[in-house]
Structures are given as structure tokens and as C-alpha cells.
Amino acid sequence: MGHVHAEGSEQEPADLVERAQRALIAMRFGDDTEALEVLAPTPEARMADTRELMLLLFGACSAMVATLGDGGAAPVKVQVFDEAGEEVSIDQADPPVRTAVRTLLAEVHGNTDAAREQVEIALTNAAPDEVDSLILQALRWTVRLSAECLERELPVAPWISEALAD
């Protein structure tokens, strides 16, 4: 599976993109449960496509981070906060957040293999609720980054902008 660029230059499986779009719509309306159910009705079914879905979302997030960072000319800072709202290091974050940040950073730096490895580690070792948390984190970042890009009139993958159009 390829990297998704902001201009939507690479095709993803239509079913996966359609489910990602429906999940983004649910996230836009604040319905985490619906977002997860759209992807698959059960945690077992969800695991089948989770790897590719997360790589699709993190790839799209990476493209938007690069766009927001003017292709690297203006670095984008990734911050991690604990339950109390205090900034913590990536290593102190909860495992799903730590995995999400590491996956995003790997994608941002063009290392899709490392991103895939982070996702594989999570799928192999994480409890189902931690995997759900990782999926939700990827969906939230996709919504937030796309909103920021659209507000600044920067490109967003067409499948994302279609899902989040008012």
C-alpha cells in the first residue's frame, strides 16, 4: 500500500477509503463509538483492516503536517499531554498515544517501513481497547489537521475533504 499524498495522487482500495470517510464523519460529530463501528462491527473484524486503515490515516496526516510545515521549512511541533493536561515526553505517554506519535513521526520523515512496524507492534501487543484508542487518535488527528489545512486554504486529500465538507 502506498503513501497517501495531500493531492490524492495514489489510489487506495475504495472500500477502505469509504469506511475511513464514514468514520471521519462520525468523528466530526463526536461519536467515537460510531466511528469504530463504521470500520467494523466487532473488535475481531476491526483487526482485519486496522493495519491498512491506520497507515492510510497516518499517511494522510503526514502529508498534511508536511503541507502545514511548508515542506519542512516551518517545522510542526508534536506535543503530548497527560490526563491533567500537562505536557509529557513521548515515552511517558499512554501506549496508544506513544504509538500514534511514533507512527506519525516515522511517516513525516518518509519512513513508511518504520510506521508500518509501529502499527504491527501495536496490533501484536496491544489490548483491543488500546487498538481502538490508536484508531481514534488517527481519526482525530486527521479531522484536526484537515480543518487546519482547509482553514489556511492548503491542499487536503480529496477523500478527506469530501468526508468533512460542511
C-alpha positions as semicolon CSV with decimal commas, in nm:
position;residue;x (nm);y (nm);z (nm)
1;M;0,000;0,000;0,000
2;G;0,132;0,340;-0,090
3;H;0,168;0,667;0,088
4;V;-0,132;0,899;0,057
5;H;-0,032;1,241;-0,061
6;A;-0,228;1,559;0,004
7;E;-0,316;1,584;-0,361
8;G;-0,464;1,234;-0,352
9;S;-0,228;1,108;-0,619
10;E;-0,234;0,746;-0,516
11;Q;-0,542;0,526;-0,515
12;E;-0,640;0,328;-0,206
13;P;-0,892;0,044;-0,200
14;A;-1,234;0,208;-0,243
15;D;-1,394;0,014;0,043
16;L;-1,122;0,117;0,288
17;V;-1,144;0,482;0,186
18;E;-1,525;0,476;0,207
19;R;-1,516;0,333;0,560
20;A;-1,248;0,584;0,660
21;Q;-1,470;0,864;0,526
22;R;-1,772;0,740;0,722
23;A;-1,557;0,711;1,037
24;L;-1,431;1,069;0,986
25;I;-1,790;1,191;0,957
26;A;-1,875;1,016;1,285
27;M;-1,567;1,174;1,448
28;R;-1,668;1,515;1,319
29;F;-1,992;1,473;1,511
30;G;-1,808;1,348;1,822
31;D;-1,928;0,988;1,803
32;D;-1,625;0,768;1,878
33;T;-1,838;0,453;1,910
34;E;-1,999;0,505;1,571
35;A;-1,660;0,577;1,415
36;L;-1,529;0,242;1,536
37;E;-1,849;0,056;1,440
38;V;-1,836;0,201;1,088
39;L;-1,493;0,049;1,044
40;A;-1,612;-0,292;1,163
41;P;-1,889;-0,407;1,395
42;T;-1,663;-0,611;1,625
43;P;-1,307;-0,576;1,754
44;E;-1,217;-0,904;1,579
45;A;-1,346;-0,781;1,243
46;R;-1,181;-0,445;1,301
47;M;-0,839;-0,606;1,335
48;A;-0,854;-0,737;0,977
49;D;-0,822;-0,391;0,819
50;T;-0,676;-0,194;1,106
51;R;-0,320;-0,202;0,975
52;E;-0,409;-0,059;0,634
53;L;-0,659;0,187;0,779
54;M;-0,405;0,327;1,024
55;L;-0,140;0,354;0,755
56;L;-0,392;0,531;0,531
57;L;-0,479;0,780;0,806
58;F;-0,123;0,835;0,929
59;G;-0,006;0,876;0,569
60;A;-0,271;1,142;0,514
61;C;-0,179;1,311;0,844
62;S;0,186;1,308;0,741
63;A;0,104;1,479;0,412
64;M;-0,097;1,745;0,596
65;V;0,183;1,801;0,851
66;A;0,427;1,847;0,562
67;T;0,185;2,090;0,398
68;L;0,136;2,286;0,720
69;G;0,512;2,287;0,776
70;D;0,570;2,428;0,427
71;G;0,750;2,113;0,318
72;G;0,984;2,121;0,618
73;A;1,066;2,492;0,603
74;A;0,846;2,561;0,908
75;P;0,861;2,264;1,148
76;V;0,539;2,144;1,307
77;K;0,569;2,059;1,677
78;V;0,407;1,744;1,813
79;Q;0,306;1,776;2,176
80;V;0,182;1,501;2,408
81;F;-0,031;1,574;2,714
82;D;-0,127;1,360;3,011
83;E;-0,475;1,333;3,167
84;A;-0,413;1,650;3,369
85;G;-0,326;1,849;3,058
86;E;0,044;1,867;3,135
87;E;0,291;1,820;2,851
88;V;0,490;1,496;2,880
89;S;0,760;1,329;2,673
90;I;0,653;1,073;2,416
91;D;0,798;0,798;2,633
92;Q;0,571;0,899;2,924
93;A;0,252;0,891;2,715
94;D;-0,001;0,610;2,726
95;P;0,096;0,327;2,488
96;P;-0,165;0,409;2,217
97;V;-0,065;0,775;2,212
98;R;0,304;0,684;2,211
99;T;0,246;0,451;1,915
100;A;0,041;0,714;1,732
101;V;0,311;0,979;1,773
102;R;0,590;0,744;1,668
103;T;0,391;0,627;1,367
104;L;0,316;0,983;1,260
105;L;0,677;1,092;1,307
106;A;0,800;0,796;1,102
107;E;0,560;0,889;0,820
108;V;0,653;1,258;0,841
109;H;1,019;1,162;0,799
110;G;0,935;0,944;0,498
111;N;0,998;0,615;0,677
112;T;0,684;0,419;0,592
113;D;0,855;0,093;0,692
114;A;0,909;0,224;1,046
115;A;0,549;0,348;1,056
116;R;0,427;0,004;0,948
117;E;0,649;-0,153;1,216
118;Q;0,496;0,069;1,487
119;V;0,147;-0,034;1,375
120;E;0,249;-0,401;1,369
121;I;0,387;-0,379;1,723
122;A;0,062;-0,223;1,843
123;L;-0,154;-0,484;1,670
124;T;0,057;-0,768;1,806
125;N;0,089;-0,645;2,165
126;A;-0,196;-0,405;2,240
127;A;-0,526;-0,491;2,401
128;P;-0,834;-0,432;2,180
129;D;-0,922;-0,111;2,368
130;E;-0,569;0,022;2,307
131;V;-0,603;-0,054;1,935
132;D;-0,937;0,130;1,937
133;S;-0,765;0,422;2,109
134;L;-0,495;0,426;1,842
135;I;-0,757;0,427;1,563
136;L;-0,946;0,709;1,732
137;Q;-0,624;0,909;1,771
138;A;-0,552;0,874;1,398
139;L;-0,908;0,980;1,314
140;R;-0,891;1,281;1,548
141;W;-0,562;1,397;1,402
142;T;-0,699;1,357;1,051
143;V;-1,000;1,574;1,138
144;R;-0,791;1,841;1,315
145;L;-0,512;1,858;1,059
146;S;-0,754;1,873;0,768
147;A;-0,952;2,152;0,936
148;E;-0,630;2,348;0,984
149;C;-0,523;2,291;0,623
150;L;-0,865;2,388;0,486
151;E;-0,875;2,699;0,704
152;R;-0,541;2,804;0,554
153;E;-0,659;2,708;0,205
154;L;-0,395;2,435;0,180
155;P;-0,450;2,108;-0,007
156;V;-0,614;1,810;0,161
157;A;-0,666;1,465;0,010
158;P;-0,999;1,478;-0,176
159;W;-1,141;1,178;0,012
160;I;-1,085;1,363;0,341
161;S;-1,221;1,699;0,229
162;E;-1,531;1,523;0,085
163;A;-1,593;1,348;0,418
164;L;-1,552;1,665;0,623
165;A;-1,728;1,911;0,394
166;D;-1,997;2,114;0,569
